[in-house]
Amino acid sequence: MRDIEELVKNKEKYKDALIQKRFDSKKNTVVYVTIDNKPRILKWYVPGLKRNMEMEYSVLTKGFPKISIPSPLEKDEENNVIIMSYITGKNLCDVINDPSTSINQKKKIVCMLADWFATFHEHFKTDDGFRIRGDPSLRNFIIKDGIWGVDFEESRIGKPVEDVAGLCASILSTDPMFTNEKFQLCRTFLDAYRKSAKWSIDKINDEIGYALLGRIQWRPEEEEDLRKHAKNIRKNGLR
């Protein structure tokens, strides 16, 4: 991962950016900065992922403000950077996995999350099909005055069930993994999505299983557990 200091020190455009926080990112460099005392997010893409930058900027431009996502402020093609608004709030993964958060509150949150996905899918639906957000991880959502989505570089044409199943896989496989509460939250999420969406989600159990198997590449130490639960869900559904 490149150090953001390289960009700030060597590019005149960013000399006044004050770095406040660095975020974990598997591919690119994402930081919270202040520029002229204004909070901003800088997302600096590696050269080989310029197409990802174009995709993310397109989603932000077409989706904001109809959908709760960051406002796109600038696309700096020369330096492979998108500047966007900074969304304050708590990371949804931390909230869902916080034992001090009641199950009823968590259910309300996943229902709001289902509405967010249904709104996203509806907004980007065309006669040719759907655009999905891609990478539907709990960590890609912020909760403040509602649910806000971030990180859209993996958005693509696909089926809504892929997003929905991926989110269920994220709920189930974050610590604590595969608890009764997590299965309950997935069922609540699916019920809420089905009520909000005008289309069906087919073969959801198979898709959740596939999504769990897809996580093995990032968490090989948990391969046995992920495979076991993926097989069971594909066979028996969410218990």
Stockholm file with secondary structure:
# STOCKHOLM 1.0

chainA/1-239         MRDIEELVKNKEKYKDALIQKRFDSKKNTVVYVTIDNKPRILKWYVPGLKRNMEMEYSVLTKGFPKISIPSPLEKDEENNVIIMSYITGKNLCDVINDPSTSINQKKKIVCMLADWFATFHEHFKTDDGFRIRGDPSLRNFIIKDGIWGVDFEESRIGKPVEDVAGLCASILSTDPMFTNEKFQLCRTFLDAYRKSAKWSIDKINDEIGYALLGRIQWRPEEEEDLRKHAKNIRKNGLR
#=GR chainA/1-239 SS CCCHHHHHHHCGGGTTCEEEEEECCSSSEEEEEEETTEEEEEEECCGGGHHHHHHHHHHHHHHTTTSSSCCEEEEETTTTEEEEECCCSEEHHHHHTCTTSCHHHHHHHHHHHHHHHHHHHHHTCBTTBEEECCSCCGGGEEESSSEEECCCTTCEEECHHHHHHHHHHHHHHSSSTTCHHHHHHHHHHHHHHHHHCSSCCCSHHHHHHHHHHHGGGTCGGGHHHHHHHHHHHHHHCCC
#=GC SS_cons         CCCHHHHHHHCGGGTTCEEEEEECCSSSEEEEEEETTEEEEEEECCGGGHHHHHHHHHHHHHHTTTSSSCCEEEEETTTTEEEEECCCSEEHHHHHTCTTSCHHHHHHHHHHHHHHHHHHHHHTCBTTBEEECCSCCGGGEEESSSEEECCCTTCEEECHHHHHHHHHHHHHHSSSTTCHHHHHHHHHHHHHHHHHCSSCCCSHHHHHHHHHHHGGGTCGGGHHHHHHHHHHHHHHCCC
//
